[in-house]
């Protein structure tokens, strides 16, 4: 059974006006008495309210005589109402009596116009009514147009904006405070953010023609500091420098100099930062800082590692505690160096060096109120200048000049490697000689023994070849190191007895104290030279 609302229909015959009430079918809705009464009042048809009520609320079809007069025509009619939100026009149709006409499409359009409706008739909905005319049923025959909502503008950041300082818990349960995710590096030309422009919405209107505005969309706009620019189309934010990028309160910042307070548990290690670093405080024991540019430390470097592709400056000195180190591609400028290892690609400048290994490709200058080098090994390619070298306590102090530190290190590495190669050759040769003797006596070997002999023979040949190459390089390096006779060690104060000085390939231990002196190489020997 199809669903159909209850409805009513007038009949006019034999000068009698009657009404038939048809009950709902299926899940159709029951009639409202008020709707029937309103219809009859519009038609000025008299009726008994009590009898009409009984017919309307009956569960079966009922025909009720209303009045003893007829003589008028009852056509199919409409009742029109507009929804509260003014977005729908709702029609209800009432059936014609015998001989009455049906509502046409043009008549419905006229009803819309009379109601002040400006939107178009929904012809499909009206045709659905025409195909199956159901009365006392709502038909939405015209609708307003909802506004088309726009889309907010948005920005997609192409770098990590969620930098966490939460330490990692290692598998063994220990906490790693050294490798924290606190820095996001950036390269010149790198895209930092993409902007998607807003799309404005389009207005709609209700059935009475009043315009409905869409919500106002949010406009996205890049907020950024220096060292970056926006592409010509305004949609991409691009870095202009190598450095680091961060997002603070919706604003992108790029700096070629990364500023940090201290290097320690709050930051973890700084590994291979591509740019310059400014550390306002200290580099704490056990942590490391590595950067491709310059590193400036305004506090102290403790038992830590600092490596820079450029220059390293430490305002308050290095107390390495036997484990701290500084390595710079260019210069190292530090207030003092104590119990540390320092290596500079150019020069080192400091006020004092104590029990440390300090190497510079060109010069080492130790000047200031103290100006001493005491304990450890200090080597430079050209000159070492200090107020005091060694000590009256007999500390082991070695100064070397006229030696390219890289070449000297290479020479030491080659000599060590040669010792290993010679040991390997001495171990293999007797084994191979013994095997040859056994073969000459007609002894046969297993497949595994033959393979072992082949491996040993190849190993021997490789070791002998490498040894020969090393010896040739050693000879070349030794000649180059012996050529620099103009290297100088200059002492403006006291050079204490027991201090070892080396110039090029020549070394000597000072037998007594010297003051205001210069050591150089003369006729192959270390000699005292005039200060000026």
PENOR-V460394 format. One line per field, one symbol per residue. ss: DSSP state (a for helix, b for strand, c for the rest). burial: 1 if it has 16 or more other C-alpha atoms within 10 Angstrom, else 0. Layout:
BEGIN
ss=???
burial=???
END
This chain:
BEGIN
ss=cccbccbbbbbbbccbbbbbbbccbcccccccaaaaaaaaaaacccccaaaaaaaacccccbbbbbbcccccccccbbbbbbcccccbbbbbbbccccccccccaaaaaaaaaaccccccccaaaaaaaaaccccccbbbbbbcbccbccbccbbbbccccccccccbbcccccbbccccccccbbccccbbbbbbccbccbcbbcccccbbcccccccccccbcccbbbcccccbbbbcccbbbbbbccbbbbbcbbbbccbccccccbbbbccbbbbcccbccccbbbbcccbbbcccbcccbbbbcccbbbcccbbbbbbbbbbbcccbbbccbbbbbbbbcccbbbcbbbbbbbbbccbbbbcccccbbbbbbbbbccbbbbbbbcccccccbbbbbcccaaaaaaaaaaaaaaaaaaaaaaaaaaaaaaaaaaaaccccccaaaaaaaaaaaaaaaaaaaaaaaaaaaaaaaaaaaaaccccbbbbbbbbccccbbbbccbbbbccccbbbbbbbbbccbbbbbccc
burial=0001111111110000111111110000111000011001000000100001001100000111110000000111110111000111111111111000001000011011000011101000010010000111111111111110111111101010000011100000000011111111111001111111110110011111100101000000010100111100001111111111111000011111110011111011110011111111111111111111111111111111111111111111111100011111111111111111111111111111111111111111111000111111111111111111111000101111111110110010010001001000100100010010000000000000000010011001001100100100010011011001101111111111111111111010000001001111100001000000
END
